[in-house]
Amino acid sequence: MKKFIALFMVAVLLPVAAFSQEIAIPGRVHHSVPLRVSYPDNPIIPGESSTTGLPFNGSYVPILIVIDNSEDAHPHWGVSKADIMYQVPHMGRGATRLLALFADQVPEKAGGVRSARAPFVDIATTYGAAFAYAGHTSEELGKETSVPMNLKAANMQNKHFNLLGSLFNSRETHHNAAGHNLSCHVQDIKSNLISNGVVFIPRPMLFRDSLPEKGMNAQEIAINYTKDSSGVPNPASLSSFSYNKEQNFYVRSNTSGPYIDMDTGNIVPFANVIIQRVAIGWERGYLYLKNFGTSGAADIFSGGKYISGAWYRNGEDSRTVFVDESGNEFSFQRGKTFIVIADETVAVSYK
């Protein structure tokens, strides 16, 4: 009888153990998702935000700013009002910066702000957004990695703001190192754009009110960067996301703990997490995103599910469309989204 009970317990517990095992997602840029010939822009729904799917009736003035992601720069401020956040490589071996897109809500100040790289301009064009940063790579670098050349190519002459001047910025005393304390005056930039008649056209994402039916259960997500003999230059890039089933959001954590907004002291919740796989190229010591106007693999986490999908862009000035395994545009949970731009070397797993 005891032997039977023991065998029964093993039979019951083995599936549970298998279910809780960490599952590694293959690092790949290419995909086999059957994409459609085209993905028309989604209609603008009155009273609904194009970036969060939440109620919104204001003017669409998207502003993307560069946020310092070094360990000493945490916590950030103003970020709880961002609709979408990105983690984007700016050097090799795990060195990343964050990008915060403000549209629904605009804080008075947000930061700490750091310098721009060419990939950040690519992200801004995805939303047709204005772009704020503190310094940039030089024009002499070349068309792939020069920020001034990329801004000019994207026709953003009246939509970018270098905060190393005397306008739209201030120095705070939040952190010990002065390099982590630059604020972007986001509200002032929005007022400037409106007063100058700059027009922005929403590029709506799709949203749903129900949880996704398809996909694998995924309660925990881990993102790790490769090391060499000197280690990872920015441990803060390594992060995890834990799914809160009751509240239907993910909590991001890194070496500084749960991701909070210094202004509020509260956790910043994310309704969706995406790993957008993109090949990386190099030009004169600086990286750029290769073929960012085409398509690639995407790992989508939404509503406690993992969906192996893809992303698609119809050129360098179009929106990014995220699709499921069948090539259908994915409908996200309403709320904030966190997107990690990663090449094939970044290790992602879930359980």
Residue frames as qw, qx, qy, qz and C-alpha x, y, z in Angstrom:
[[0.000, 0.884, 0.467, 0.000, 0.00, 0.00, 0.00],
 [0.306, -0.795, 0.104, 0.513, 2.81, 2.41, 0.93],
 [0.415, -0.127, 0.601, 0.670, 4.54, 1.62, -2.35],
 [0.221, 0.633, 0.660, 0.340, 1.32, 2.40, -4.24],
 [0.131, -0.938, -0.245, 0.209, 0.93, 5.74, -2.43],
 [0.401, -0.582, 0.333, 0.624, 4.55, 6.63, -3.16],
 [0.358, 0.154, 0.682, 0.619, 4.14, 5.83, -6.85],
 [0.090, 0.805, 0.571, 0.131, 0.88, 7.78, -6.92],
 [0.231, -0.881, -0.045, 0.410, 2.57, 10.85, -5.41],
 [0.401, -0.308, 0.523, 0.686, 5.38, 10.63, -7.97],
 [0.274, 0.450, 0.715, 0.460, 2.82, 10.44, -10.78],
 [0.041, -0.909, -0.412, 0.043, 1.05, 13.51, -9.42],
 [0.329, -0.824, 0.102, 0.450, 4.13, 15.59, -8.68],
 [0.569, -0.056, 0.514, 0.639, 6.11, 14.89, -11.83],
 [0.278, 0.683, 0.486, 0.470, 3.80, 16.89, -14.13],
 [0.234, -0.958, -0.149, 0.075, 3.86, 19.76, -11.63],
 [0.558, -0.558, 0.313, 0.529, 7.65, 19.72, -11.54],
 [0.506, 0.230, 0.555, 0.619, 7.82, 19.57, -15.32],
 [0.107, 0.866, 0.424, 0.243, 5.37, 22.45, -15.59],
 [0.317, -0.932, 0.005, 0.173, 7.47, 24.62, -13.28],
 [0.725, -0.146, 0.298, 0.603, 10.73, 23.95, -15.11],
 [0.051, 0.742, -0.160, -0.648, 12.35, 26.88, -16.84],
 [0.735, 0.463, 0.455, 0.197, 11.93, 26.76, -20.61],
 [0.284, -0.472, 0.316, 0.772, 14.61, 28.39, -22.74],
 [0.580, 0.747, 0.233, -0.228, 13.43, 30.20, -25.87],
 [0.752, 0.151, 0.293, 0.571, 15.77, 29.74, -28.85],
 [0.096, -0.722, 0.080, 0.681, 17.67, 32.92, -29.63],
 [0.467, 0.283, 0.648, 0.531, 16.83, 33.66, -33.24],
 [0.110, 0.397, -0.053, -0.910, 16.20, 36.69, -35.42],
 [0.340, 0.062, -0.667, -0.660, 14.63, 34.84, -38.35],
 [0.524, 0.097, 0.621, -0.575, 11.18, 33.30, -38.06],
 [0.038, 0.108, 0.902, 0.416, 8.80, 30.97, -39.92],
 [0.268, 0.518, 0.571, -0.577, 5.57, 32.86, -39.19],
 [0.332, 0.445, 0.651, 0.517, 3.38, 33.21, -42.34],
 [0.034, -0.420, -0.163, 0.892, 3.15, 36.99, -42.61],
 [0.451, 0.739, 0.474, -0.162, 0.37, 38.71, -44.54],
 [0.538, 0.509, 0.256, 0.621, 1.13, 40.62, -47.72],
 [0.074, 0.464, -0.124, 0.874, 0.35, 43.81, -45.79],
 [0.304, -0.507, -0.696, 0.406, -0.99, 45.01, -42.46],
 [0.013, 0.703, 0.268, 0.658, -3.17, 48.12, -42.93],
 [0.030, 0.228, -0.472, 0.851, -3.15, 50.71, -40.16],
 [0.166, -0.474, -0.841, 0.198, -5.77, 50.08, -37.50],
 [0.089, -0.752, -0.350, -0.552, -8.63, 52.59, -37.18],
 [0.088, 0.212, -0.463, 0.856, -8.40, 55.31, -34.56],
 [0.365, -0.559, -0.743, -0.053, -11.05, 54.60, -31.92],
 [0.132, -0.674, 0.046, -0.725, -12.46, 57.80, -30.37],
 [0.630, -0.636, 0.169, -0.411, -11.86, 57.90, -26.63],
 [0.963, -0.206, 0.107, 0.137, -9.25, 55.11, -26.71],
 [0.222, -0.788, 0.490, 0.299, -5.48, 55.45, -26.49],
 [0.785, 0.523, -0.304, -0.133, -3.58, 54.13, -29.49],
 [0.347, 0.546, -0.704, 0.292, -0.65, 53.05, -27.29],
 [0.136, -0.175, 0.832, -0.509, -2.32, 51.60, -24.18],
 [0.316, -0.331, -0.814, -0.358, -5.93, 50.91, -25.18],
 [0.193, -0.457, -0.648, 0.578, -7.05, 52.81, -22.08],
 [0.122, 0.888, 0.443, 0.001, -9.54, 55.71, -22.07],
 [0.402, -0.318, 0.137, 0.848, -7.96, 58.82, -23.61],
 [0.308, 0.827, 0.468, 0.048, -9.44, 61.97, -25.13],
 [0.222, -0.813, 0.142, 0.519, -6.46, 64.31, -25.33],
 [0.509, 0.783, -0.303, -0.191, -4.17, 65.35, -28.16],
 [0.964, -0.018, 0.101, 0.246, -1.75, 62.69, -29.40],
 [0.195, 0.894, -0.378, 0.142, 1.73, 64.16, -28.85],
 [0.965, -0.180, -0.071, 0.176, 4.13, 61.21, -28.43],
 [0.055, 0.875, -0.445, 0.180, 7.53, 62.02, -26.91],
 [0.955, -0.040, -0.217, 0.196, 10.32, 59.45, -26.62],
 [0.115, -0.889, 0.399, -0.194, 13.16, 60.13, -24.18],
 [0.702, 0.286, -0.605, 0.244, 16.41, 58.27, -23.45],
 [0.661, -0.688, 0.127, -0.273, 16.70, 56.95, -19.87],
 [0.105, 0.609, -0.758, 0.209, 19.94, 55.93, -18.14],
 [0.924, -0.170, -0.233, -0.252, 19.96, 52.19, -17.36],
 [0.430, 0.379, -0.692, 0.439, 23.17, 51.89, -15.35],
 [0.539, -0.393, -0.708, 0.230, 22.86, 50.48, -11.83],
 [0.274, -0.261, -0.359, 0.853, 23.62, 53.81, -10.15],
 [0.160, -0.115, -0.269, -0.943, 20.86, 55.56, -12.14],
 [0.485, -0.442, -0.693, -0.300, 17.99, 53.62, -10.52],
 [0.364, 0.573, 0.733, -0.037, 15.33, 54.46, -9.53],
 [0.178, 0.276, 0.396, 0.857, 14.11, 56.70, -12.34],
 [0.130, 0.462, 0.485, -0.731, 11.49, 59.43, -12.07],
 [0.423, 0.426, -0.126, -0.790, 8.46, 60.27, -14.19],
 [0.146, 0.187, -0.896, -0.374, 8.45, 56.80, -15.78],
 [0.257, 0.299, 0.859, -0.327, 5.13, 55.70, -14.25],
 [0.443, 0.639, 0.202, -0.596, 3.43, 57.91, -16.85],
 [0.093, 0.403, -0.731, -0.543, 5.11, 56.22, -19.83],
 [0.840, 0.210, 0.015, -0.499, 2.84, 54.23, -22.15],
 [0.958, 0.239, -0.106, 0.120, 5.59, 52.05, -23.60],
 [0.327, -0.807, 0.475, 0.129, 9.15, 51.42, -22.46],
 [0.855, 0.443, -0.259, 0.070, 12.04, 49.88, -24.36],
 [0.600, -0.619, 0.425, 0.275, 15.36, 48.36, -23.38],
 [0.717, 0.695, -0.046, 0.035, 17.73, 48.86, -26.31],
 [0.812, -0.206, 0.095, 0.538, 21.42, 47.98, -26.76],
 [0.198, 0.975, -0.091, -0.043, 23.82, 50.86, -27.24],
 [0.033, 0.682, -0.730, -0.028, 27.09, 48.92, -26.84],
 [0.657, 0.136, -0.730, -0.129, 28.11, 45.27, -26.76],
 [0.431, -0.016, -0.825, 0.364, 27.79, 42.61, -24.03],
 [0.328, -0.594, -0.716, 0.164, 24.62, 43.81, -22.37],
 [0.133, -0.267, -0.165, 0.940, 25.10, 47.58, -22.24],
 [0.031, 0.606, 0.708, 0.360, 21.61, 49.01, -22.72],
 [0.087, 0.027, 0.223, -0.971, 19.58, 52.15, -22.24],
 [0.187, 0.533, 0.800, -0.202, 15.87, 52.53, -21.68],
 [0.058, -0.185, -0.345, -0.918, 13.47, 54.55, -23.79],
 [0.123, 0.458, 0.724, -0.501, 10.22, 55.93, -22.38],
 [0.011, -0.337, -0.558, -0.758, 7.35, 56.87, -24.69],
 [0.086, 0.403, 0.556, -0.722, 4.93, 59.40, -23.22],
 [0.096, -0.264, -0.592, -0.756, 1.60, 60.03, -24.95],
 [0.401, -0.635, -0.636, -0.176, -1.46, 59.42, -22.72],
 [0.475, -0.858, -0.129, 0.147, 0.14, 61.15, -19.73],
 [0.542, 0.592, -0.202, 0.561, 3.06, 63.56, -19.65],
 [0.616, -0.578, -0.308, 0.438, 5.07, 64.16, -16.46],
 [0.020, -0.990, 0.089, 0.105, 6.51, 67.54, -15.66],
 [0.050, 0.737, -0.672, -0.058, 9.96, 65.94, -15.49],
 [0.996, -0.014, 0.069, -0.050, 11.43, 62.51, -16.25],
 [0.318, 0.748, -0.570, 0.122, 14.92, 61.05, -16.08],
 [0.221, -0.726, 0.310, 0.573, 17.77, 60.58, -15.70],
 [0.707, 0.692, 0.054, -0.133, 18.37, 61.28, -19.36],
 [0.588, -0.402, 0.509, 0.483, 21.40, 60.12, -21.33],
 [0.107, 0.517, -0.478, -0.702, 22.78, 60.43, -24.85],
 [0.810, 0.398, 0.128, -0.411, 21.25, 59.13, -28.06],
 [0.349, -0.250, 0.813, 0.393, 22.33, 56.35, -30.39],
 [0.292, 0.142, -0.583, -0.745, 21.07, 55.59, -33.88],
 [0.211, -0.270, -0.935, -0.094, 18.80, 52.68, -32.78],
 [0.012, 0.477, 0.591, -0.650, 16.85, 55.08, -30.58],
 [0.267, 0.346, -0.225, -0.871, 15.96, 57.21, -33.60],
 [0.283, -0.038, -0.868, -0.406, 14.64, 54.03, -35.25],
 [0.124, -0.414, -0.846, 0.313, 12.32, 53.47, -32.29],
 [0.120, 0.463, 0.226, -0.849, 11.04, 57.06, -32.43],
 [0.292, 0.201, -0.528, -0.772, 10.09, 56.67, -36.09],
 [0.128, -0.226, -0.964, -0.051, 7.98, 53.63, -35.18],
 [0.054, -0.664, -0.661, 0.346, 5.54, 55.96, -33.43],
 [0.243, 0.707, 0.257, 0.612, 6.24, 59.11, -35.43],
 [0.519, -0.766, -0.305, 0.225, 7.31, 60.51, -32.06],
 [0.071, 0.914, -0.286, 0.277, 9.33, 63.51, -30.96],
 [0.883, -0.012, -0.314, 0.349, 12.71, 62.59, -29.46],
 [0.218, -0.911, 0.235, -0.260, 14.59, 64.01, -26.46],
 [0.915, -0.019, -0.180, 0.362, 18.14, 63.08, -25.44],
 [0.328, -0.906, 0.187, 0.190, 21.34, 64.50, -23.92],
 [0.106, -0.646, 0.662, 0.364, 24.04, 64.50, -26.58],
 [0.905, 0.342, 0.177, -0.181, 24.59, 62.07, -29.44],
 [0.746, -0.074, 0.435, 0.499, 27.10, 60.36, -31.71],
 [0.052, -0.585, 0.244, 0.771, 28.83, 62.58, -34.25],
 [0.677, 0.622, 0.050, -0.391, 27.84, 63.17, -37.86],
 [0.224, 0.671, -0.674, -0.214, 31.22, 61.88, -39.03],
 [0.561, -0.195, 0.792, -0.142, 30.48, 58.30, -38.02],
 [0.049, 0.014, -0.857, -0.512, 28.43, 57.35, -41.09],
 [0.494, -0.185, -0.310, -0.791, 24.83, 56.91, -42.15],
 [0.651, -0.259, -0.709, -0.078, 24.20, 53.81, -40.03],
 [0.584, -0.403, -0.542, 0.451, 25.35, 55.11, -36.64],
 [0.156, 0.105, -0.097, 0.977, 25.38, 58.91, -36.85],
 [0.046, 0.588, 0.694, -0.412, 22.45, 60.33, -34.87],
 [0.160, 0.577, -0.028, -0.801, 22.35, 63.66, -36.78],
 [0.181, 0.194, -0.735, -0.624, 22.28, 61.83, -40.11],
 [0.089, -0.318, -0.944, -0.023, 19.52, 59.50, -38.91],
 [0.085, 0.602, 0.484, -0.629, 17.44, 62.40, -37.58],
 [0.197, 0.474, -0.309, -0.801, 17.76, 64.17, -40.91],
 [0.153, 0.023, -0.893, -0.423, 16.86, 61.03, -42.86],
 [0.084, -0.463, -0.867, 0.163, 13.74, 60.64, -40.70],
 [0.037, -0.582, -0.298, -0.756, 12.71, 64.29, -41.31],
 [0.538, -0.641, -0.507, 0.204, 12.74, 64.97, -37.57],
 [0.366, 0.345, -0.122, 0.855, 14.34, 68.42, -37.77],
 [0.296, -0.472, 0.071, -0.828, 11.47, 70.02, -35.82],
 [0.839, -0.375, -0.210, -0.333, 10.83, 67.04, -33.53],
 [0.826, -0.088, -0.393, 0.395, 14.10, 66.41, -31.68],
 [0.287, -0.910, 0.097, -0.282, 15.48, 68.07, -28.55],
 [0.685, 0.211, -0.481, 0.504, 19.11, 67.92, -27.39],
 [0.533, -0.807, -0.244, -0.069, 18.98, 68.54, -23.64],
 [0.695, -0.169, -0.105, 0.691, 22.64, 69.53, -23.39],
 [0.132, 0.530, 0.139, 0.826, 21.53, 73.08, -24.17],
 [0.030, -0.071, 0.474, -0.877, 19.81, 75.50, -21.79],
 [0.589, -0.066, -0.103, -0.799, 16.22, 74.51, -22.59],
 [0.857, -0.091, -0.306, -0.406, 13.86, 71.75, -21.44],
 [0.786, -0.005, -0.551, 0.282, 16.17, 70.36, -18.75],
 [0.342, -0.805, 0.288, -0.391, 17.38, 70.72, -15.18],
 [0.452, 0.285, -0.785, 0.314, 19.88, 69.04, -12.88],
 [0.744, -0.553, -0.168, -0.335, 18.46, 67.14, -9.92],
 [0.071, -0.590, 0.721, -0.356, 20.13, 65.72, -6.80],
 [0.915, -0.136, -0.046, -0.377, 18.49, 62.30, -6.81],
 [0.971, 0.011, -0.091, 0.222, 21.71, 60.27, -7.18],
 [0.588, -0.641, 0.164, 0.466, 25.30, 60.68, -6.01],
 [0.480, -0.046, 0.495, 0.723, 26.77, 60.85, -9.51],
 [0.222, 0.542, 0.035, -0.809, 25.86, 64.01, -11.42],
 [0.139, 0.204, -0.749, -0.615, 25.75, 62.06, -14.69],
 [0.103, -0.324, -0.937, -0.077, 22.56, 60.30, -13.57],
 [0.043, -0.539, -0.561, 0.627, 20.60, 63.41, -12.56],
 [0.063, 0.105, -0.332, -0.935, 19.50, 65.15, -15.76],
 [0.381, 0.485, 0.681, -0.395, 15.75, 65.78, -16.03],
 [0.080, 0.243, 0.611, 0.749, 13.81, 66.18, -19.25],
 [0.280, 0.299, 0.368, -0.835, 11.00, 68.75, -18.96],
 [0.198, 0.246, 0.890, 0.330, 8.50, 66.64, -20.87],
 [0.149, 0.771, 0.569, -0.243, 5.49, 68.91, -20.36],
 [0.005, -0.762, 0.158, 0.628, 7.44, 71.90, -21.70],
 [0.155, -0.193, 0.782, 0.572, 8.45, 69.91, -24.79],
 [0.195, 0.511, 0.832, 0.092, 4.82, 68.95, -25.41],
 [0.086, 0.849, 0.294, -0.431, 3.76, 72.60, -25.13],
 [0.105, -0.584, 0.458, 0.662, 6.53, 73.60, -27.55],
 [0.203, 0.082, 0.876, 0.430, 5.45, 71.02, -30.12],
 [0.158, 0.694, 0.698, -0.078, 1.81, 72.10, -29.91],
 [0.008, 0.842, 0.080, -0.533, 2.62, 75.82, -30.14],
 [0.085, -0.485, 0.603, 0.628, 4.78, 75.18, -33.21],
 [0.723, 0.362, -0.055, -0.586, 1.96, 73.31, -34.93],
 [0.110, 0.335, -0.924, -0.147, 3.72, 69.95, -35.12],
 [0.812, -0.007, -0.034, -0.582, 1.13, 67.31, -36.03],
 [0.131, -0.276, 0.950, -0.063, 1.30, 63.67, -34.92],
 [0.734, 0.024, -0.358, -0.577, -0.87, 60.91, -36.37],
 [0.661, -0.329, 0.605, -0.297, -1.69, 57.95, -34.08],
 [0.509, 0.297, -0.767, -0.254, -0.69, 54.47, -35.20],
 [0.718, -0.368, 0.277, -0.522, -3.00, 52.33, -33.04],
 [0.045, 0.206, -0.975, 0.073, -2.10, 48.95, -31.64],
 [0.635, -0.289, -0.544, -0.466, -4.83, 46.34, -31.21],
 [0.153, -0.259, 0.716, -0.630, -6.22, 45.62, -27.74],
 [0.561, -0.285, -0.712, -0.311, -8.64, 43.17, -26.18],
 [0.486, -0.538, 0.263, -0.636, -10.63, 42.93, -22.94],
 [0.967, -0.202, 0.038, -0.151, -10.32, 39.16, -22.54],
 [0.475, -0.590, 0.622, 0.199, -7.25, 37.08, -21.76],
 [0.419, 0.469, -0.662, -0.409, -5.51, 35.29, -24.65],
 [0.940, -0.061, 0.138, -0.305, -6.79, 31.75, -25.22],
 [0.903, 0.327, -0.187, 0.207, -3.68, 30.45, -26.98],
 [0.186, 0.752, -0.492, 0.397, -0.11, 30.21, -25.78],
 [0.682, -0.082, -0.645, 0.334, 1.92, 28.52, -23.07],
 [0.503, -0.839, -0.207, 0.000, 1.49, 29.46, -19.43],
 [0.570, 0.337, -0.243, 0.709, 4.25, 31.87, -18.41],
 [0.461, -0.839, -0.286, 0.043, 4.38, 33.29, -14.90],
 [0.464, -0.735, 0.238, 0.433, 8.07, 34.24, -14.83],
 [0.687, 0.695, -0.005, 0.215, 10.33, 35.66, -17.55],
 [0.601, -0.619, 0.223, 0.454, 14.13, 35.90, -17.32],
 [0.569, 0.809, -0.040, 0.143, 16.37, 37.94, -19.64],
 [0.681, -0.568, 0.273, 0.374, 20.13, 37.39, -19.56],
 [0.443, 0.852, -0.265, -0.083, 23.05, 38.74, -21.56],
 [0.923, 0.156, -0.196, 0.293, 26.19, 36.86, -22.55],
 [0.442, -0.851, 0.236, 0.158, 29.40, 37.36, -20.59],
 [0.721, 0.503, -0.386, 0.281, 33.06, 37.26, -21.44],
 [0.669, -0.057, -0.502, 0.546, 36.07, 37.15, -19.10],
 [0.092, 0.166, -0.256, 0.948, 35.31, 40.69, -17.89],
 [0.107, 0.434, 0.768, -0.458, 31.67, 39.92, -17.16],
 [0.162, 0.744, 0.569, 0.310, 28.59, 41.88, -18.21],
 [0.288, 0.212, -0.107, 0.928, 29.36, 45.62, -18.35],
 [0.359, -0.253, 0.090, -0.894, 25.88, 46.59, -17.17],
 [0.049, -0.128, -0.966, 0.220, 24.32, 44.09, -14.74],
 [0.347, 0.340, 0.394, -0.780, 21.17, 46.27, -14.64],
 [0.464, 0.253, -0.527, -0.665, 20.34, 44.99, -18.14],
 [0.277, -0.088, -0.957, 0.008, 19.66, 41.54, -16.70],
 [0.423, -0.108, 0.233, -0.869, 16.04, 41.53, -15.66],
 [0.033, -0.230, -0.973, -0.005, 13.02, 39.42, -14.84],
 [0.439, -0.185, -0.139, -0.868, 9.25, 39.85, -15.05],
 [0.038, 0.152, 0.938, -0.309, 6.78, 38.22, -12.66],
 [0.296, -0.354, -0.558, -0.689, 3.12, 37.90, -13.60],
 [0.217, 0.082, 0.621, -0.749, 0.51, 39.04, -11.08],
 [0.044, -0.318, -0.883, -0.341, -2.55, 37.02, -12.03],
 [0.055, -0.672, -0.637, 0.374, -4.96, 38.93, -9.78],
 [0.037, 0.762, 0.025, -0.645, -4.00, 42.31, -11.26],
 [0.755, 0.530, 0.339, 0.185, -3.09, 41.00, -14.73],
 [0.266, 0.925, -0.261, 0.075, 0.26, 42.75, -15.00],
 [0.864, 0.114, -0.250, 0.421, 3.97, 41.98, -14.93],
 [0.386, -0.906, 0.136, 0.109, 6.42, 43.36, -12.36],
 [0.693, 0.576, -0.283, 0.328, 9.89, 44.06, -13.73],
 [0.635, -0.740, 0.176, 0.136, 12.94, 43.58, -11.50],
 [0.683, 0.563, -0.335, 0.323, 16.69, 43.94, -11.96],
 [0.609, 0.034, -0.516, 0.602, 19.73, 44.38, -9.69],
 [0.055, -0.250, 0.252, -0.933, 18.05, 47.43, -8.15],
 [0.235, 0.253, 0.793, -0.502, 14.93, 45.48, -7.18],
 [0.328, 0.651, 0.685, 0.028, 11.37, 45.95, -8.49],
 [0.271, 0.275, 0.283, 0.878, 11.08, 48.70, -11.09],
 [0.125, -0.756, -0.544, 0.342, 9.54, 51.72, -9.37],
 [0.216, 0.758, 0.146, 0.598, 9.02, 55.41, -10.06],
 [0.399, -0.038, -0.455, 0.795, 10.96, 57.57, -7.61],
 [0.205, -0.288, -0.047, -0.934, 8.22, 60.21, -7.74],
 [0.722, -0.322, -0.206, -0.577, 5.52, 57.87, -6.48],
 [0.295, -0.418, 0.806, -0.297, 7.46, 55.06, -4.81],
 [0.825, 0.165, 0.379, -0.386, 5.13, 52.64, -6.59],
 [0.531, -0.054, 0.764, 0.363, 5.87, 49.72, -8.89],
 [0.385, 0.438, -0.326, -0.744, 5.42, 50.44, -12.60],
 [0.692, 0.131, 0.695, -0.145, 3.10, 47.67, -13.91],
 [0.192, 0.368, -0.629, -0.657, 3.35, 46.31, -17.46],
 [0.797, 0.206, 0.292, -0.486, 0.40, 44.61, -19.13],
 [0.905, 0.424, 0.010, 0.039, 2.56, 43.19, -21.93],
 [0.406, -0.669, 0.523, 0.338, 6.21, 42.19, -22.36],
 [0.823, 0.566, 0.027, -0.038, 7.80, 41.67, -25.79],
 [0.540, -0.459, 0.501, 0.496, 11.22, 40.43, -26.85],
 [0.616, 0.763, 0.029, -0.192, 11.74, 41.90, -30.32],
 [0.766, -0.220, 0.407, 0.445, 14.61, 40.09, -32.02],
 [0.416, 0.904, -0.065, -0.080, 16.74, 42.28, -34.29],
 [0.849, 0.138, -0.008, 0.511, 20.13, 41.65, -35.89],
 [0.271, -0.906, 0.068, 0.317, 22.88, 44.05, -34.85],
 [0.728, 0.517, 0.008, 0.451, 25.52, 45.57, -37.11],
 [0.528, -0.647, -0.014, 0.551, 28.62, 47.62, -36.33],
 [0.485, 0.746, 0.107, 0.444, 30.06, 50.75, -37.90],
 [0.284, 0.600, -0.330, 0.672, 33.22, 52.37, -36.57],
 [0.215, 0.071, -0.749, 0.622, 32.74, 50.97, -33.09],
 [0.418, 0.082, 0.361, -0.829, 29.03, 51.80, -32.75],
 [0.231, 0.215, 0.945, 0.080, 26.12, 49.43, -33.23],
 [0.432, 0.148, -0.143, -0.878, 22.96, 49.81, -35.30],
 [0.662, 0.184, 0.647, -0.331, 19.84, 47.74, -35.95],
 [0.031, -0.189, 0.774, 0.604, 20.02, 45.79, -39.20],
 [0.222, -0.257, -0.795, -0.503, 16.92, 45.47, -41.39],
 [0.054, 0.272, 0.660, -0.698, 14.76, 47.22, -38.80],
 [0.454, 0.290, -0.062, -0.840, 12.30, 48.14, -41.53],
 [0.480, 0.122, -0.780, -0.384, 11.52, 44.50, -42.39],
 [0.833, -0.368, -0.129, -0.392, 10.62, 41.69, -39.94],
 [0.238, 0.405, -0.818, 0.332, 11.98, 39.34, -37.31],
 [0.521, -0.315, -0.790, 0.077, 11.08, 36.94, -34.52],
 [0.268, -0.494, 0.231, -0.794, 9.16, 38.15, -31.46],
 [0.374, -0.229, -0.859, 0.263, 8.42, 36.54, -28.11],
 [0.321, -0.473, -0.111, -0.813, 5.17, 37.95, -26.72],
 [0.261, -0.235, -0.828, 0.436, 4.07, 37.66, -23.09],
 [0.319, -0.229, -0.078, -0.916, 0.55, 38.85, -22.36],
 [0.759, -0.272, -0.038, -0.590, -2.12, 37.83, -19.87],
 [0.653, -0.417, 0.612, -0.159, 0.14, 35.17, -18.35],
 [0.901, 0.306, 0.304, 0.044, 0.73, 33.45, -21.70],
 [0.278, -0.530, 0.543, 0.589, 3.74, 33.09, -23.99],
 [0.732, 0.614, 0.265, -0.130, 3.17, 33.41, -27.73],
 [0.522, -0.262, 0.505, 0.635, 5.95, 32.71, -30.22],
 [0.459, 0.804, 0.357, -0.122, 5.34, 35.24, -32.96],
 [0.576, 0.203, 0.252, 0.750, 7.01, 37.83, -35.15],
 [0.016, 0.754, 0.167, -0.635, 7.20, 41.54, -35.84],
 [0.518, 0.460, 0.515, 0.505, 6.75, 43.32, -39.16],
 [0.007, -0.720, -0.054, 0.692, 7.43, 46.82, -40.50],
 [0.622, 0.633, 0.400, 0.230, 6.66, 48.10, -43.97],
 [0.433, 0.673, -0.040, 0.598, 9.75, 50.28, -44.22],
 [0.450, 0.040, -0.448, 0.772, 11.75, 52.57, -41.94],
 [0.159, -0.144, 0.154, -0.965, 8.91, 55.03, -41.27],
 [0.620, -0.297, -0.520, -0.507, 6.10, 52.61, -40.45],
 [0.650, -0.500, 0.334, -0.464, 4.60, 51.24, -37.26],
 [0.080, 0.280, -0.955, 0.059, 5.71, 47.91, -35.84],
 [0.806, -0.122, -0.177, -0.551, 3.09, 45.17, -36.14],
 [0.197, -0.321, 0.898, -0.226, 3.40, 42.26, -33.72],
 [0.749, 0.067, -0.387, -0.534, 1.76, 39.03, -34.89],
 [0.777, -0.305, 0.492, -0.248, 0.99, 35.61, -33.44],
 [0.462, -0.251, 0.806, 0.271, 2.18, 32.24, -34.73],
 [0.527, 0.509, 0.672, 0.110, -0.44, 32.33, -37.50],
 [0.321, 0.191, 0.311, 0.874, 0.52, 35.77, -38.76],
 [0.167, -0.805, -0.495, -0.282, -2.51, 37.55, -37.29],
 [0.080, 0.579, -0.277, 0.763, -1.88, 40.93, -35.69],
 [0.431, -0.243, -0.768, 0.407, -1.74, 40.35, -31.95],
 [0.331, -0.749, -0.215, -0.532, -4.30, 42.00, -29.67],
 [0.349, 0.232, -0.622, 0.662, -2.64, 43.16, -26.45],
 [0.374, -0.633, -0.614, 0.289, -3.91, 43.56, -22.92],
 [0.028, 0.901, 0.130, 0.413, -4.79, 47.14, -22.12],
 [0.598, -0.770, 0.064, 0.212, -2.07, 49.01, -20.24],
 [0.023, -0.848, 0.481, 0.220, 1.66, 49.63, -20.46],
 [0.959, 0.268, -0.029, 0.091, 4.02, 47.56, -22.61],
 [0.366, -0.744, 0.500, 0.252, 7.72, 46.81, -22.11],
 [0.860, 0.508, -0.046, 0.009, 9.73, 45.87, -25.21],
 [0.563, -0.586, 0.470, 0.343, 13.26, 44.46, -25.18],
 [0.641, 0.700, -0.282, -0.141, 15.24, 44.87, -28.40],
 [0.633, -0.486, 0.598, 0.070, 17.56, 41.86, -28.48],
 [0.476, 0.504, -0.646, -0.320, 19.73, 39.98, -30.94],
 [0.877, -0.019, -0.445, -0.178, 20.12, 36.20, -31.02],
 [0.465, 0.252, -0.681, 0.507, 22.72, 36.17, -28.20],
 [0.345, -0.321, 0.389, -0.792, 20.31, 37.39, -25.51],
 [0.244, -0.113, -0.962, 0.052, 18.99, 34.44, -23.49],
 [0.507, -0.199, 0.082, -0.834, 15.27, 34.48, -22.67],
 [0.279, -0.115, -0.953, 0.042, 13.44, 31.84, -20.65],
 [0.515, -0.326, 0.031, -0.792, 10.10, 31.44, -18.90],
 [0.220, -0.086, -0.957, 0.169, 8.28, 29.17, -16.50]]
